[in-house]
Amino acid sequence: CRLLSLCPPAGEVRTARIEVPPLAPHFCSMFSQRLRGLINLHVAFATAAALLLMAGYASVMPYLPISRLNPDLNLAPYYLCVAVGMIISGRFVQQKAGQYHRLGWADAAWISTRQIGVIVLLVFGFMFTFKDRSLSRLFMGTYLAISWFTLVLINQGLPKLLSRLFFEEARRVPTLFVGTLASLERLKGWLD
Protein backbone atom coordinates (compact mmCIF):
# COMPACT_ATOMS: atom_id res chain seq x y z
CA CYS A 1 0.00 0.00 0.00
CA ARG A 2 1.11 3.52 -0.68
CA LEU A 3 -0.29 6.65 0.94
CA LEU A 4 -1.34 9.59 -1.17
CA SER A 5 -1.84 13.00 0.43
CA LEU A 6 -4.82 14.99 -0.74
CA CYS A 7 -5.41 18.64 0.14
CA PRO A 8 -9.12 19.43 0.54
CA PRO A 9 -10.35 23.04 0.35
CA ALA A 10 -10.53 23.59 4.12
CA GLY A 11 -6.75 23.23 4.41
CA GLU A 12 -6.93 19.93 6.25
CA VAL A 13 -4.88 17.06 4.96
CA ARG A 14 -6.47 13.70 4.38
CA THR A 15 -4.71 10.56 3.37
CA ALA A 16 -6.20 7.86 1.25
CA ARG A 17 -4.99 4.31 0.86
CA ILE A 18 -4.28 3.30 -2.68
CA GLU A 19 -3.60 -0.30 -3.45
CA VAL A 20 -0.82 -0.77 -5.98
CA PRO A 21 -1.06 -4.25 -7.46
CA PRO A 22 2.22 -5.98 -8.22
CA LEU A 23 3.26 -5.89 -11.85
CA ALA A 24 1.50 -8.56 -13.77
CA PRO A 25 3.92 -11.17 -15.15
CA HIS A 26 2.40 -10.87 -18.62
CA PHE A 27 3.52 -7.22 -18.86
CA CYS A 28 7.15 -8.15 -18.24
CA SER A 29 6.76 -11.09 -20.57
CA MET A 30 5.18 -8.87 -23.24
CA PHE A 31 8.17 -6.52 -23.27
CA SER A 32 10.71 -9.32 -23.26
CA GLN A 33 8.86 -11.03 -26.12
CA ARG A 34 8.90 -7.81 -28.15
CA LEU A 35 12.59 -7.35 -27.45
CA ARG A 36 13.30 -10.96 -28.39
CA GLY A 37 11.43 -10.40 -31.65
CA LEU A 38 13.51 -7.29 -32.43
CA ILE A 39 16.70 -9.21 -31.71
CA ASN A 40 15.57 -12.08 -33.96
CA LEU A 41 14.91 -9.58 -36.76
CA HIS A 42 18.33 -8.08 -36.12
CA VAL A 43 20.07 -11.46 -36.35
CA ALA A 44 18.13 -12.38 -39.51
CA PHE A 45 19.03 -9.07 -41.18
CA ALA A 46 22.71 -9.30 -40.17
CA THR A 47 22.86 -12.91 -41.44
CA ALA A 48 21.32 -11.93 -44.77
CA ALA A 49 23.73 -9.00 -45.06
CA ALA A 50 26.76 -11.23 -44.38
CA LEU A 51 25.60 -13.77 -46.96
CA LEU A 52 24.82 -11.14 -49.58
CA LEU A 53 28.16 -9.48 -48.95
CA MET A 54 29.95 -12.79 -49.50
CA ALA A 55 28.00 -13.50 -52.69
CA GLY A 56 28.60 -9.97 -53.98
CA TYR A 57 32.28 -10.06 -53.13
CA ALA A 58 32.69 -13.46 -54.81
CA SER A 59 31.01 -12.14 -57.97
CA VAL A 60 33.23 -9.02 -58.03
CA MET A 61 36.43 -10.95 -57.22
CA PRO A 62 37.21 -11.99 -60.84
CA TYR A 63 37.43 -8.31 -61.79
CA LEU A 64 39.89 -7.42 -59.02
CA PRO A 65 43.63 -7.68 -59.64
CA ILE A 66 44.49 -9.03 -56.16
CA SER A 67 43.44 -12.66 -56.43
CA ARG A 68 41.40 -15.00 -58.50
CA LEU A 69 38.82 -17.44 -57.22
CA ASN A 70 38.76 -20.89 -58.71
CA PRO A 71 35.75 -20.87 -61.09
CA ASP A 72 34.91 -24.45 -60.09
CA LEU A 73 34.88 -23.58 -56.40
CA ASN A 74 31.70 -24.56 -54.59
CA LEU A 75 30.96 -21.74 -52.14
CA ALA A 76 27.85 -23.42 -50.67
CA PRO A 77 29.69 -24.91 -47.64
CA TYR A 78 31.19 -21.50 -46.90
CA TYR A 79 27.79 -19.83 -47.16
CA LEU A 80 26.55 -22.43 -44.72
CA CYS A 81 29.45 -21.70 -42.35
CA VAL A 82 28.71 -17.96 -42.50
CA ALA A 83 24.96 -18.46 -41.96
CA VAL A 84 25.42 -20.87 -39.05
CA GLY A 85 28.09 -18.63 -37.55
CA MET A 86 25.84 -15.59 -37.70
CA ILE A 87 22.91 -17.48 -36.17
CA ILE A 88 25.08 -18.89 -33.37
CA SER A 89 26.53 -15.45 -32.69
CA GLY A 90 23.01 -14.08 -32.21
CA ARG A 91 23.49 -14.84 -28.54
CA PHE A 92 26.01 -12.00 -28.36
CA VAL A 93 23.28 -9.60 -29.48
CA GLN A 94 21.01 -11.18 -26.84
CA GLN A 95 23.63 -10.43 -24.16
CA LYS A 96 23.22 -6.73 -24.92
CA ALA A 97 19.41 -6.92 -24.79
CA GLY A 98 19.14 -4.57 -21.81
CA GLN A 99 20.62 -1.74 -23.84
CA TYR A 100 19.57 -2.96 -27.30
CA HIS A 101 17.97 0.27 -28.53
CA ARG A 102 20.95 2.36 -27.43
CA LEU A 103 23.97 0.35 -28.55
CA GLY A 104 27.04 2.51 -29.04
CA TRP A 105 29.98 2.06 -31.37
CA ALA A 106 31.97 0.13 -28.76
CA ASP A 107 29.08 -2.29 -28.20
CA ALA A 108 28.64 -2.70 -31.96
CA ALA A 109 32.36 -3.43 -32.36
CA TRP A 110 32.18 -5.92 -29.45
CA ILE A 111 29.28 -7.79 -31.07
CA SER A 112 30.84 -7.67 -34.56
CA THR A 113 34.16 -9.01 -33.31
CA ARG A 114 32.44 -11.97 -31.73
CA GLN A 115 30.28 -12.56 -34.82
CA ILE A 116 33.37 -12.61 -37.05
CA GLY A 117 35.17 -14.80 -34.52
CA VAL A 118 32.47 -17.45 -34.71
CA ILE A 119 32.49 -17.30 -38.52
CA VAL A 120 36.30 -17.65 -38.55
CA LEU A 121 36.13 -20.71 -36.31
CA LEU A 122 33.54 -22.37 -38.53
CA VAL A 123 35.12 -21.49 -41.88
CA PHE A 124 38.67 -22.42 -40.94
CA GLY A 125 37.39 -25.45 -39.05
CA PHE A 126 35.67 -26.56 -42.24
CA MET A 127 38.81 -25.89 -44.29
CA PHE A 128 40.95 -27.85 -41.83
CA THR A 129 38.52 -30.76 -41.42
CA PHE A 130 37.98 -31.29 -45.14
CA LYS A 131 41.50 -30.19 -46.12
CA ASP A 132 40.00 -27.74 -48.57
CA ARG A 133 42.71 -25.58 -50.13
CA SER A 134 40.66 -24.34 -53.07
CA LEU A 135 39.40 -21.17 -51.38
CA SER A 136 41.78 -18.25 -51.50
CA ARG A 137 42.88 -17.20 -48.00
CA LEU A 138 43.21 -13.67 -49.33
CA PHE A 139 39.57 -13.75 -50.44
CA MET A 140 38.44 -15.02 -47.06
CA GLY A 141 40.63 -12.60 -45.10
CA THR A 142 39.46 -9.54 -47.02
CA TYR A 143 35.85 -10.75 -46.86
CA LEU A 144 36.10 -11.07 -43.07
CA ALA A 145 37.61 -7.58 -42.75
CA ILE A 146 34.91 -6.03 -44.94
CA SER A 147 32.26 -8.01 -43.05
CA TRP A 148 33.51 -6.74 -39.70
CA PHE A 149 33.15 -3.10 -40.79
CA THR A 150 29.73 -3.81 -42.31
CA LEU A 151 28.55 -5.60 -39.18
CA VAL A 152 29.72 -2.73 -36.98
CA LEU A 153 27.51 -0.38 -39.02
CA ILE A 154 24.58 -2.82 -38.89
CA ASN A 155 24.95 -3.57 -35.18
CA GLN A 156 25.12 0.12 -34.32
CA GLY A 157 22.37 1.45 -36.59
CA LEU A 158 19.85 -1.36 -36.94
CA PRO A 159 18.65 -1.46 -33.30
CA LYS A 160 17.70 2.22 -33.42
CA LEU A 161 16.04 1.78 -36.80
CA LEU A 162 14.02 -1.26 -35.68
CA SER A 163 13.02 0.44 -32.41
CA ARG A 164 11.89 3.54 -34.31
CA LEU A 165 10.08 1.44 -36.90
CA PHE A 166 8.15 -0.75 -34.46
CA PHE A 167 7.86 1.59 -31.47
CA GLU A 168 7.25 4.89 -33.19
CA GLU A 169 5.93 7.99 -31.45
CA ALA A 170 2.28 7.16 -32.26
CA ARG A 171 2.51 3.85 -30.41
CA ARG A 172 3.73 5.38 -27.15
CA VAL A 173 1.28 5.74 -24.32
CA PRO A 174 1.79 8.55 -21.80
CA THR A 175 2.05 7.05 -18.33
CA LEU A 176 1.82 8.62 -14.90
CA PHE A 177 3.35 6.80 -11.95
CA VAL A 178 2.02 7.73 -8.54
CA GLY A 179 4.02 6.77 -5.50
CA THR A 180 7.12 7.50 -3.50
CA LEU A 181 10.61 7.67 -4.91
CA ALA A 182 11.48 4.52 -3.01
CA SER A 183 8.72 2.64 -4.81
CA LEU A 184 10.33 3.40 -8.16
CA GLU A 185 12.96 0.75 -7.40
CA ARG A 186 10.26 -1.89 -7.89
CA LEU A 187 9.56 -0.56 -11.37
CA LYS A 188 13.20 -0.35 -12.43
CA GLY A 189 13.31 -3.85 -13.90
CA TRP A 190 10.04 -3.29 -15.71
CA LEU A 191 11.15 0.02 -17.22
CA ASP A 192 14.43 -1.39 -18.53
Residue, then its C-alpha position, 0 to 999 in steps of 0.5 A: c500500500r502507498l499513501l497519497s496526500l490529498c489537500p481538501p479546500a478547508g486546508e486539512v490534509r487527508t490521506a487515502r490508501i491506494e492499493v498498488p497491485p504488483l506488476a503482472p507477469h504478462f507485462c514483463s513477458m510482453f516486453s521481453q517477447r517484443l525485445r526478443g522479436l527485435i533481436n531475432l529480426h536483427v540477427a536475420f538481417a545481419t545474417a542476410a547482409a553477411l551472406l549477400l556481402m559474401a556472394g557480392y564479393a565473390s562475384v566481383m572478385p574476378y574483376l579485381p587484380i588481387s586474387r582470382l577465385n577458382p571458377d569451379l569452387n563450390l561456395a555453398p559450404y562457406y555460405l553455410c558456415v557464415a549463416v550458421g556462424m551468424i545465427i550462433s553469434g546471435r546470442f552476443v546480441q542477446q547479451k546486450a538486450g538490456q541496452y539494445h535500442r541504445l547500442g554505441w559504437a563500442d558495443a557494436a564493435w564488441i558484437s561484430t568481433r564476436q560474430i566474425g570470430v564465430i564465422v572464422l572458427l567455422v570457416f577455418g574449421f571446415m577448411f581444416t577438417f575437409k583439407d579444402r585448399s581451393l578457397s583463397r585465403l586472401f579472399m576469405g581474409t578480405y571478406l572477413a575484414i569487410s564483413w567486420f566493418t559492415l557488421v559494426l555499421i549494422n549492429q550500431g544502426l539497426p537497433k535504433l532503426l528497428s526500435r523507431l520502426f516498431f515503437e514509433e511515437a504514435r505507439r507510445v502511451p503517456t504514463l503517470f506513476v504515482g508513489t514515493l521515490a522509493s517505490l520506483e525501485r520496484l519498477k526499475g526492472w520493468l522500465d528497462 
